[in-house]
Amino acid sequence: MPECVCRYQLSKLSCAASIKQSIKMDRRNFLKYATLAGSSLALPSCISTRRPNLQVEVSPTLSPVVASEPLKVGFVYTRSVRDFGWTYYHDLGRREMEAYLQDKVKTTFLENVNEDADAQKVIRQLALDGNKLIFTTSLGYMNPTIKVAQEFPDVIFENCQGYKRAKNVGTYLGRFEEARYLTGMIAGKMTKSNIIGFIGTYPIPEVIRTINAFTQGLRLTNPQAKVQVLWVQSWYDSPKERQTAQALINLGADVLAQHTDSTATVQLAGEKGIYAFGYNTDMSRFATKSHLTATIHKWGKFYTDTALAVMNGTWKSKANWYGIGKGMVDISPMNPVIPTDVQQLVNAKREEFIQGVTHPFAGPVKDQAGVVRVLKGKVLEDAKQLAMDWYVEGIEGSLPLQKS
């Protein structure tokens, strides 16, 4: 086992304490969905610059786990559970699952696992250790997950962000674009310079899609506002994110958004007295006055549903792509500095997403050149969202080529 991989399991007592502080969930609502394990809708999923077809392989019915034995569940993380970003919220989901299933599950997580050199070895070790359900929480783990799954046909694997599936491998991702649209609406009402700075990670469809959704929401409330995008070519690099955020401020941005994981952008906004949106988690503790809200990921319900489905023998391989209505994404509490009428407007649009009567890319949608990509009365199909390689109207600058 590589030294960079830290492995440990929280005790039930410490888990309960952490849940009490970090997760607020209505147990009554949980029980409503817990009894429906495995009933989640199959939706097209995930990202790739070269998107294959969306065929889903369905596994045969699995044998239920013996009730007297806890289901062993493993998690593989790219970074530390204390990163306050992507990994942090995946781990909150793990702890939420533990809190509700209690002695029915026994979890292990591995953090700081290199996506290239270490992943296959680490995932295989989890399977050898008796874990019957393994969540690999990054696109970079997709190929290692598929390879190990071939060796362990009786183990169930779920890969986040990936697009490759097998009889014992499913995929999952949140419809982050819904929450991004809401934050864009807020940005349009809070900017004075009409310049919004957005820090991108890599110019891949997932990131382009969320920047476009943000801009769609922005233009709904403020058609005059523009989005400036700078790319850091990293998911987590605090110094570089801070430097890039400063560059956007120098361009006149008075509201910042990010697809990156660290809190550097929010902290800089606090120092400069401008506004910012967190990402992955509620980052308000790092800049109370500047943090407007955040696009947050909520994995606990999916993890719980999946574990119950495995225990009940009803798990099937599918592509899961869920939004606000299914409880996988949302926005954190809005800063009181946001005017009440704006909050009401955002909440009304959020409810429309929940009811499925609106869409982040509801037509007409134009690209930068003014070409109509989505006609009025239509929405952008999932397959085209998953292969998005163009900017919508309102974003300045050209889209860079993806680095190979």
C-alpha positions as a Python dict, from the first residue, in 0.01 Angstrom:
ca = {
    (1, 'M'): (0, 0, 0),
    (2, 'P'): (152, 339, -100),
    (3, 'E'): (247, 570, 184),
    (4, 'C'): (36, 848, 32),
    (5, 'V'): (-277, 645, 103),
    (6, 'C'): (-416, 704, 449),
    (7, 'R'): (-666, 444, 559),
    (8, 'Y'): (-883, 452, 862),
    (9, 'Q'): (-1239, 407, 979),
    (10, 'L'): (-1437, 639, 1203),
    (11, 'S'): (-1595, 490, 1510),
    (12, 'K'): (-1973, 500, 1534),
    (13, 'L'): (-1949, 746, 1821),
    (14, 'S'): (-1727, 996, 1639),
    (15, 'C'): (-1932, 952, 1324),
    (16, 'A'): (-2251, 1041, 1507),
    (17, 'A'): (-2087, 1349, 1654),
    (18, 'S'): (-1965, 1464, 1315),
    (19, 'I'): (-2303, 1409, 1155),
    (20, 'K'): (-2471, 1610, 1428),
    (21, 'Q'): (-2246, 1905, 1352),
    (22, 'S'): (-2209, 1877, 976),
    (23, 'I'): (-2529, 1727, 835),
    (24, 'K'): (-2882, 1843, 890),
    (25, 'M'): (-3128, 1602, 735),
    (26, 'D'): (-3490, 1525, 821),
    (27, 'R'): (-3501, 1162, 931),
    (28, 'R'): (-3865, 1145, 832),
    (29, 'N'): (-3775, 1240, 475),
    (30, 'F'): (-3493, 988, 479),
    (31, 'L'): (-3729, 707, 572),
    (32, 'K'): (-3948, 795, 275),
    (33, 'Y'): (-3673, 712, 31),
    (34, 'A'): (-3490, 448, 232),
    (35, 'T'): (-3778, 207, 182),
    (36, 'L'): (-3748, 255, -192),
    (37, 'A'): (-3388, 143, -225),
    (38, 'G'): (-3287, 65, -575),
    (39, 'S'): (-3585, 249, -726),
    (40, 'S'): (-3384, 546, -856),
    (41, 'L'): (-3450, 639, -1219),
    (42, 'A'): (-3188, 550, -1476),
    (43, 'L'): (-3059, 869, -1636),
    (44, 'P'): (-2781, 940, -1885),
    (45, 'S'): (-2466, 1029, -1700),
    (46, 'C'): (-2129, 1179, -1672),
    (47, 'I'): (-1858, 1344, -1874),
    (48, 'S'): (-1601, 1287, -2143),
    (49, 'T'): (-1448, 1489, -2422),
    (50, 'R'): (-1511, 1185, -2643),
    (51, 'R'): (-1856, 1075, -2534),
    (52, 'P'): (-1952, 715, -2620),
    (53, 'N'): (-2312, 602, -2660),
    (54, 'L'): (-2533, 598, -2353),
    (55, 'Q'): (-2624, 230, -2354),
    (56, 'V'): (-2670, 93, -2003),
    (57, 'E'): (-2580, -262, -1911),
    (58, 'V'): (-2816, -411, -1657),
    (59, 'S'): (-2688, -674, -1420),
    (60, 'P'): (-2882, -986, -1328),
    (61, 'T'): (-3060, -974, -993),
    (62, 'L'): (-2808, -1000, -712),
    (63, 'S'): (-2839, -1217, -406),
    (64, 'P'): (-2926, -1023, -89),
    (65, 'V'): (-2651, -977, 167),
    (66, 'V'): (-2698, -1195, 473),
    (67, 'A'): (-2888, -976, 721),
    (68, 'S'): (-2670, -1070, 1018),
    (69, 'E'): (-2357, -946, 843),
    (70, 'P'): (-2289, -575, 789),
    (71, 'L'): (-2228, -470, 431),
    (72, 'K'): (-1866, -366, 393),
    (73, 'V'): (-1845, -48, 185),
    (74, 'G'): (-1523, 111, 59),
    (75, 'F'): (-1460, 466, -66),
    (76, 'V'): (-1165, 594, -269),
    (77, 'Y'): (-1088, 968, -249),
    (78, 'T'): (-854, 1187, -452),
    (79, 'R'): (-769, 1420, -165),
    (80, 'S'): (-797, 1457, 211),
    (81, 'V'): (-1138, 1449, 377),
    (82, 'R'): (-1038, 1786, 525),
    (83, 'D'): (-1010, 1966, 189),
    (84, 'F'): (-1345, 2148, 237),
    (85, 'G'): (-1422, 2065, -124),
    (86, 'W'): (-1502, 1764, -341),
    (87, 'T'): (-1368, 1495, -110),
    (88, 'Y'): (-1506, 1658, 204),
    (89, 'Y'): (-1862, 1634, 79),
    (90, 'H'): (-1822, 1279, -47),
    (91, 'D'): (-1711, 1188, 302),
    (92, 'L'): (-2009, 1367, 455),
    (93, 'G'): (-2219, 1143, 232),
    (94, 'R'): (-2039, 837, 362),
    (95, 'R'): (-2097, 945, 721),
    (96, 'E'): (-2462, 1021, 650),
    (97, 'M'): (-2502, 669, 516),
    (98, 'E'): (-2337, 529, 828),
    (99, 'A'): (-2559, 737, 1055),
    (100, 'Y'): (-2879, 598, 906),
    (101, 'L'): (-2778, 239, 834),
    (102, 'Q'): (-2571, 210, 1154),
    (103, 'D'): (-2464, -150, 1215),
    (104, 'K'): (-2595, -263, 877),
    (105, 'V'): (-2282, -122, 715),
    (106, 'K'): (-1912, -103, 792),
    (107, 'T'): (-1719, 156, 592),
    (108, 'T'): (-1357, 218, 504),
    (109, 'F'): (-1214, 508, 308),
    (110, 'L'): (-880, 565, 139),
    (111, 'E'): (-773, 926, 84),
    (112, 'N'): (-510, 1101, -128),
    (113, 'V'): (-513, 817, -380),
    (114, 'N'): (-323, 902, -698),
    (115, 'E'): (-550, 860, -999),
    (116, 'D'): (-273, 716, -1215),
    (117, 'A'): (-18, 519, -1018),
    (118, 'D'): (-206, 395, -713),
    (119, 'A'): (-572, 363, -795),
    (120, 'Q'): (-587, 10, -934),
    (121, 'K'): (-383, -133, -648),
    (122, 'V'): (-592, 47, -387),
    (123, 'I'): (-927, -49, -538),
    (124, 'R'): (-817, -412, -565),
    (125, 'Q'): (-710, -412, -200),
    (126, 'L'): (-1053, -289, -94),
    (127, 'A'): (-1209, -580, -283),
    (128, 'L'): (-963, -827, -131),
    (129, 'D'): (-1050, -693, 215),
    (130, 'G'): (-1409, -803, 168),
    (131, 'N'): (-1579, -480, 65),
    (132, 'K'): (-1884, -576, -142),
    (133, 'L'): (-1966, -220, -251),
    (134, 'I'): (-1694, 24, -358),
    (135, 'F'): (-1740, 389, -454),
    (136, 'T'): (-1459, 546, -659),
    (137, 'T'): (-1517, 921, -650),
    (138, 'S'): (-1339, 1059, -957),
    (139, 'L'): (-1336, 1030, -1335),
    (140, 'G'): (-965, 945, -1305),
    (141, 'Y'): (-1059, 620, -1131),
    (142, 'M'): (-1284, 504, -1416),
    (143, 'N'): (-1044, 273, -1599),
    (144, 'P'): (-889, 124, -1282),
    (145, 'T'): (-1242, 58, -1152),
    (146, 'I'): (-1341, -125, -1471),
    (147, 'K'): (-1024, -335, -1461),
    (148, 'V'): (-1064, -439, -1097),
    (149, 'A'): (-1435, -505, -1145),
    (150, 'Q'): (-1349, -771, -1403),
    (151, 'E'): (-1146, -953, -1138),
    (152, 'F'): (-1422, -934, -875),
    (153, 'P'): (-1759, -1003, -1043),
    (154, 'D'): (-1932, -1043, -705),
    (155, 'V'): (-1835, -692, -591),
    (156, 'I'): (-2044, -388, -688),
    (157, 'F'): (-1863, -72, -800),
    (158, 'E'): (-1994, 282, -851),
    (159, 'N'): (-1773, 538, -1027),
    (160, 'C'): (-1844, 910, -999),
    (161, 'Q'): (-1812, 1114, -1322),
    (162, 'G'): (-1721, 815, -1537),
    (163, 'Y'): (-1905, 686, -1843),
    (164, 'K'): (-1790, 323, -1863),
    (165, 'R'): (-2019, 64, -1708),
    (166, 'A'): (-2029, -313, -1673),
    (167, 'K'): (-2258, -571, -1514),
    (168, 'N'): (-2116, -485, -1173),
    (169, 'V'): (-2018, -121, -1239),
    (170, 'G'): (-2254, 178, -1229),
    (171, 'T'): (-2186, 550, -1267),
    (172, 'Y'): (-2320, 860, -1094),
    (173, 'L'): (-2304, 1239, -1122),
    (174, 'G'): (-2502, 1541, -1008),
    (175, 'R'): (-2676, 1789, -1238),
    (176, 'F'): (-2456, 2069, -1108),
    (177, 'E'): (-2581, 2297, -1385),
    (178, 'E'): (-2914, 2348, -1206),
    (179, 'A'): (-2750, 2497, -898),
    (180, 'R'): (-2505, 2689, -1116),
    (181, 'Y'): (-2795, 2853, -1296),
    (182, 'L'): (-2933, 2975, -963),
    (183, 'T'): (-2599, 3123, -860),
    (184, 'G'): (-2579, 3299, -1196),
    (185, 'M'): (-2916, 3459, -1128),
    (186, 'I'): (-2781, 3596, -800),
    (187, 'A'): (-2461, 3721, -964),
    (188, 'G'): (-2663, 3920, -1214),
    (189, 'K'): (-2837, 4107, -934),
    (190, 'M'): (-2529, 4159, -714),
    (191, 'T'): (-2273, 4287, -965),
    (192, 'K'): (-2212, 4658, -1015),
    (193, 'S'): (-1936, 4632, -1273),
    (194, 'N'): (-2129, 4381, -1486),
    (195, 'I'): (-1812, 4171, -1501),
    (196, 'I'): (-1821, 3828, -1341),
    (197, 'G'): (-1499, 3630, -1300),
    (198, 'F'): (-1511, 3252, -1332),
    (199, 'I'): (-1217, 3024, -1246),
    (200, 'G'): (-1226, 2707, -1454),
    (201, 'T'): (-1030, 2387, -1398),
    (202, 'Y'): (-1001, 2207, -1733),
    (203, 'P'): (-1197, 2288, -2053),
    (204, 'I'): (-1391, 1960, -2050),
    (205, 'P'): (-1768, 1925, -2105),
    (206, 'E'): (-1857, 1905, -1733),
    (207, 'V'): (-1686, 2236, -1658),
    (208, 'I'): (-1795, 2412, -1976),
    (209, 'R'): (-2153, 2304, -1908),
    (210, 'T'): (-2157, 2455, -1560),
    (211, 'I'): (-2000, 2783, -1676),
    (212, 'N'): (-2263, 2802, -1951),
    (213, 'A'): (-2545, 2728, -1707),
    (214, 'F'): (-2414, 2997, -1473),
    (215, 'T'): (-2412, 3243, -1763),
    (216, 'Q'): (-2766, 3147, -1865),
    (217, 'G'): (-2886, 3232, -1514),
    (218, 'L'): (-2681, 3551, -1515),
    (219, 'R'): (-2837, 3674, -1838),
    (220, 'L'): (-3186, 3599, -1712),
    (221, 'T'): (-3150, 3863, -1440),
    (222, 'N'): (-2894, 4091, -1606),
    (223, 'P'): (-2854, 4068, -1987),
    (224, 'Q'): (-2579, 4333, -1976),
    (225, 'A'): (-2343, 4133, -1755),
    (226, 'K'): (-2049, 3941, -1902),
    (227, 'V'): (-1845, 3644, -1779),
    (228, 'Q'): (-1465, 3636, -1796),
    (229, 'V'): (-1317, 3285, -1765),
    (230, 'L'): (-959, 3200, -1670),
    (231, 'W'): (-834, 2841, -1650),
    (232, 'V'): (-596, 2700, -1388),
    (233, 'Q'): (-555, 2349, -1537),
    (234, 'S'): (-596, 2196, -1191),
    (235, 'W'): (-875, 2079, -964),
    (236, 'Y'): (-702, 2193, -646),
    (237, 'D'): (-419, 2444, -633),
    (238, 'S'): (-477, 2714, -372),
    (239, 'P'): (-190, 2949, -471),
    (240, 'K'): (-277, 2930, -840),
    (241, 'E'): (-649, 2976, -771),
    (242, 'R'): (-575, 3285, -563),
    (243, 'Q'): (-348, 3427, -833),
    (244, 'T'): (-613, 3364, -1098),
    (245, 'A'): (-886, 3520, -883),
    (246, 'Q'): (-669, 3831, -845),
    (247, 'A'): (-622, 3846, -1223),
    (248, 'L'): (-1000, 3842, -1268),
    (249, 'I'): (-1038, 4122, -1012),
    (250, 'N'): (-780, 4320, -1210),
    (251, 'L'): (-1005, 4276, -1514),
    (252, 'G'): (-1287, 4445, -1324),
    (253, 'A'): (-1474, 4147, -1181),
    (254, 'D'): (-1667, 4226, -863),
    (255, 'V'): (-1823, 3879, -831),
    (256, 'L'): (-1621, 3557, -851),
    (257, 'A'): (-1728, 3199, -918),
    (258, 'Q'): (-1518, 2883, -934),
    (259, 'H'): (-1518, 2520, -1041),
    (260, 'T'): (-1207, 2459, -833),
    (261, 'D'): (-1204, 2290, -492),
    (262, 'S'): (-1010, 2513, -254),
    (263, 'T'): (-1137, 2807, -50),
    (264, 'A'): (-871, 3045, -188),
    (265, 'T'): (-1108, 3236, -416),
    (266, 'V'): (-1368, 3294, -147),
    (267, 'Q'): (-1101, 3405, 100),
    (268, 'L'): (-953, 3653, -147),
    (269, 'A'): (-1300, 3793, -217),
    (270, 'G'): (-1341, 3849, 156),
    (271, 'E'): (-1013, 4036, 172),
    (272, 'K'): (-1103, 4254, -127),
    (273, 'G'): (-1458, 4327, -17),
    (274, 'I'): (-1626, 4173, -323),
    (275, 'Y'): (-1864, 3881, -361),
    (276, 'A'): (-1798, 3515, -440),
    (277, 'F'): (-1970, 3178, -467),
    (278, 'G'): (-1832, 2865, -302),
    (279, 'Y'): (-1822, 2531, -477),
    (280, 'N'): (-1870, 2172, -357),
    (281, 'T'): (-1943, 2290, -2),
    (282, 'D'): (-2077, 2587, 189),
    (283, 'M'): (-1763, 2800, 224),
    (284, 'S'): (-1927, 3088, 412),
    (285, 'R'): (-1710, 3033, 720),
    (286, 'F'): (-1411, 3156, 520),
    (287, 'A'): (-1566, 3490, 416),
    (288, 'T'): (-1893, 3551, 594),
    (289, 'K'): (-1974, 3884, 430),
    (290, 'S'): (-1856, 3797, 80),
    (291, 'H'): (-1985, 3440, 38),
    (292, 'L'): (-2323, 3470, -137),
    (293, 'T'): (-2406, 3098, -155),
    (294, 'A'): (-2246, 2782, -295),
    (295, 'T'): (-2323, 2503, -536),
    (296, 'I'): (-2318, 2199, -308),
    (297, 'H'): (-2313, 1827, -374),
    (298, 'K'): (-2520, 1596, -156),
    (299, 'W'): (-2411, 1235, -189),
    (300, 'G'): (-2560, 1080, 128),
    (301, 'K'): (-2898, 982, -14),
    (302, 'F'): (-2744, 815, -318),
    (303, 'Y'): (-2490, 628, -106),
    (304, 'T'): (-2762, 509, 130),
    (305, 'D'): (-2998, 405, -151),
    (306, 'T'): (-2720, 217, -325),
    (307, 'A'): (-2612, 30, -12),
    (308, 'L'): (-2973, -70, 58),
    (309, 'A'): (-3016, -189, -300),
    (310, 'V'): (-2705, -407, -271),
    (311, 'M'): (-2828, -549, 61),
    (312, 'N'): (-3172, -617, -86),
    (313, 'G'): (-3034, -774, -403),
    (314, 'T'): (-3201, -513, -625),
    (315, 'W'): (-2894, -318, -741),
    (316, 'K'): (-2857, -280, -1117),
    (317, 'S'): (-2590, -114, -1327),
    (318, 'K'): (-2712, 220, -1455),
    (319, 'A'): (-2608, 577, -1527),
    (320, 'N'): (-2739, 797, -1246),
    (321, 'W'): (-2757, 1170, -1318),
    (322, 'Y'): (-2962, 1354, -1057),
    (323, 'G'): (-3040, 1717, -984),
    (324, 'I'): (-3203, 1927, -714),
    (325, 'G'): (-3528, 1734, -734),
    (326, 'K'): (-3352, 1408, -649),
    (327, 'G'): (-3151, 1567, -370),
    (328, 'M'): (-2803, 1525, -522),
    (329, 'V'): (-2723, 1895, -573),
    (330, 'D'): (-2847, 2224, -430),
    (331, 'I'): (-2734, 2567, -317),
    (332, 'S'): (-2632, 2646, 40),
    (333, 'P'): (-2823, 2905, 248),
    (334, 'M'): (-2818, 3245, 80),
    (335, 'N'): (-2637, 3536, 242),
    (336, 'P'): (-2885, 3785, 394),
    (337, 'V'): (-2709, 4057, 194),
    (338, 'I'): (-2897, 3925, -111),
    (339, 'P'): (-3220, 4129, -139),
    (340, 'T'): (-3537, 3948, -38),
    (341, 'D'): (-3695, 3983, -381),
    (342, 'V'): (-3387, 3824, -540),
    (343, 'Q'): (-3397, 3535, -295),
    (344, 'Q'): (-3764, 3483, -375),
    (345, 'L'): (-3687, 3484, -747),
    (346, 'V'): (-3413, 3224, -698),
    (347, 'N'): (-3631, 3005, -478),
    (348, 'A'): (-3909, 3014, -737),
    (349, 'K'): (-3669, 2900, -1010),
    (350, 'R'): (-3530, 2631, -777),
    (351, 'E'): (-3883, 2498, -731),
    (352, 'E'): (-3925, 2488, -1109),
    (353, 'F'): (-3614, 2270, -1132),
    (354, 'I'): (-3756, 2040, -865),
    (355, 'Q'): (-4087, 2013, -1051),
    (356, 'G'): (-3910, 1957, -1381),
    (357, 'V'): (-4086, 2243, -1559),
    (358, 'T'): (-3773, 2435, -1651),
    (359, 'H'): (-3419, 2356, -1765),
    (360, 'P'): (-3083, 2540, -1750),
    (361, 'F'): (-3063, 2518, -2128),
    (362, 'A'): (-3422, 2588, -2225),
    (363, 'G'): (-3438, 2757, -2565),
    (364, 'P'): (-3369, 2988, -2714),
    (365, 'V'): (-3000, 2940, -2636),
    (366, 'K'): (-2739, 3118, -2848),
    (367, 'D'): (-2366, 3060, -2865),
    (368, 'Q'): (-2103, 3336, -2870),
    (369, 'A'): (-2147, 3389, -3242),
    (370, 'G'): (-2518, 3445, -3200),
    (371, 'V'): (-2608, 3111, -3357),
    (372, 'V'): (-2918, 2955, -3203),
    (373, 'R'): (-2811, 2620, -3057),
    (374, 'V'): (-3143, 2545, -2886),
    (375, 'L'): (-3474, 2656, -3037),
    (376, 'K'): (-3747, 2824, -2835),
    (377, 'G'): (-3966, 2561, -2671),
    (378, 'K'): (-3688, 2302, -2677),
    (379, 'V'): (-3417, 2202, -2427),
    (380, 'L'): (-3062, 2089, -2491),
    (381, 'E'): (-3057, 1710, -2498),
    (382, 'D'): (-2851, 1527, -2237),
    (383, 'A'): (-2614, 1379, -2494),
    (384, 'K'): (-2531, 1727, -2626),
    (385, 'Q'): (-2484, 1861, -2273),
    (386, 'L'): (-2241, 1581, -2201),
    (387, 'A'): (-2035, 1672, -2509),
    (388, 'M'): (-2058, 2051, -2473),
    (389, 'D'): (-1756, 2224, -2628),
    (390, 'W'): (-1890, 2575, -2694),
    (391, 'Y'): (-1963, 2890, -2493),
    (392, 'V'): (-2306, 3045, -2466),
    (393, 'E'): (-2372, 3409, -2541),
    (394, 'G'): (-2245, 3632, -2260),
    (395, 'I'): (-1903, 3471, -2209),
    (396, 'E'): (-1607, 3671, -2335),
    (397, 'G'): (-1294, 3519, -2483),
    (398, 'S'): (-1239, 3198, -2674),
    (399, 'L'): (-1256, 2847, -2538),
    (400, 'P'): (-902, 2703, -2506),
    (401, 'L'): (-810, 2368, -2648),
    (402, 'Q'): (-801, 2092, -2392),
    (403, 'K'): (-453, 1978, -2301),
    (404, 'S'): (-390, 1614, -2380),
}
